[in-house]
Amino acid sequence: MDAAGVDFPLVAAPAEAIPFPEASFDLVLSDYGATTFADPFRVTPEVARVLRPGGIFVFAHASPFRSIAETLARRGMTRRLVRDYFGLHRLRITDTIEFQLTYSQWFRVFEESGFVVERLVEPTAPKRPISSYLSMRDQEWARHWPIEAIWKLRRRVPSGSLGKTRDRSRRPK
Ligand SMILES: C[S@@+](CC[C@H](N)C(=O)[O-])C[C@H]1O[C@@H](n2cnc3c(N)ncnc32)[C@H](O)[C@@H]1O
């Protein structure tokens, strides 16, 4: 903040209960943050609540492909499916708990929270990737399957309120 010459409050808080009123933000970002480590059925509607209608929610996380092909002890990716796809939700991966859903469940929780999906990016690892945390084997894996997913969602503008900047009508379910 000093280097950029800006000053704004930094708030540490649970993403399941964000301490701001509804429609407070234009943009919400999460990079392997709460959208990985907190329940999407709680976080997604809470993000929708604090975004203004038309606001953007972008987040990056492990892809569902990765979640069903990653070995339990975080020994990396495998070409075998080691976990059920149906039933994905709360995953214990060694000492951490992570959350993942099937693609249809992600679409459903987005829709029910009031989001429209604008883009799903599935990055492919380049031929000579530089990664500070993935093994060469996992980087090779990521050239064949999507290791991560980046979603761009937009909070739906309620019909009849086009042009308005604030929606205080109701909290998304
Ligand atoms: C792997 S770090 C990523 C942090 C950052 N995006 C980065 O790239 O350095 C995961 C972050 O998620 C945050 N986090 C995990 N669960 C959360 C929750 N329920 N609410 C808010 N933040 C959470 C942690 O505090 C941590 O900062």
The ligand as a MOL file (V3000), in Angstrom:
LIG
                    3D

  0  0  0     0  0            999 V3000
M  V30 BEGIN CTAB
M  V30 COUNTS 27 29 0 0 0
M  V30 BEGIN ATOM
M  V30 1 C -3.6380 -20.9690 -0.1290 0
M  V30 2 S -3.9750 -19.3970 0.6210 0 CHG=1
M  V30 3 C -4.1490 -18.3800 -0.8020 0
M  V30 4 C -3.9700 -16.9500 -0.4490 0
M  V30 5 C -3.7390 -15.9820 -1.6330 0
M  V30 6 N -4.7770 -16.0450 -2.6300 0
M  V30 7 C -2.4020 -16.2250 -2.2470 0
M  V30 8 O -2.3310 -16.6790 -3.3860 0
M  V30 9 O -1.3960 -15.9810 -1.5490 0 CHG=-1
M  V30 10 C -5.6140 -19.6790 1.2330 0
M  V30 11 C -6.2460 -18.4700 1.9100 0
M  V30 12 O -7.6350 -18.7650 2.1090 0
M  V30 13 C -8.0340 -18.1450 3.3220 0
M  V30 14 N -9.2590 -18.8020 3.8070 0
M  V30 15 C -9.4460 -20.1290 4.0320 0
M  V30 16 N -10.6940 -20.3560 4.5010 0
M  V30 17 C -11.3170 -19.1440 4.5700 0
M  V30 18 C -12.6070 -18.7180 4.9820 0
M  V30 19 N -13.5230 -19.5980 5.4220 0
M  V30 20 N -12.8820 -17.3960 4.9250 0
M  V30 21 C -11.9640 -16.5110 4.4890 0
M  V30 22 N -10.7280 -16.8580 4.0760 0
M  V30 23 C -10.3930 -18.1540 4.1260 0
M  V30 24 C -6.8510 -18.3420 4.2230 0
M  V30 25 O -6.8680 -17.4100 5.2610 0
M  V30 26 C -5.6740 -18.1300 3.2710 0
M  V30 27 O -5.2850 -16.7790 3.2830 0
M  V30 END ATOM
M  V30 BEGIN BOND
M  V30 1 1 1 2
M  V30 2 1 2 3
M  V30 3 1 2 10
M  V30 4 1 3 4
M  V30 5 1 4 5
M  V30 6 1 5 6
M  V30 7 1 5 7
M  V30 8 2 7 8
M  V30 9 1 7 9
M  V30 10 1 10 11
M  V30 11 1 11 12
M  V30 12 1 11 26
M  V30 13 1 12 13
M  V30 14 1 13 14
M  V30 15 1 13 24
M  V30 16 1 14 15
M  V30 17 1 14 23
M  V30 18 2 15 16
M  V30 19 1 16 17
M  V30 20 1 17 18
M  V30 21 2 17 23
M  V30 22 1 18 19
M  V30 23 2 18 20
M  V30 24 1 20 21
M  V30 25 2 21 22
M  V30 26 1 22 23
M  V30 27 1 24 25
M  V30 28 1 24 26
M  V30 29 1 26 27
M  V30 END BOND
M  V30 END CTAB
M  END
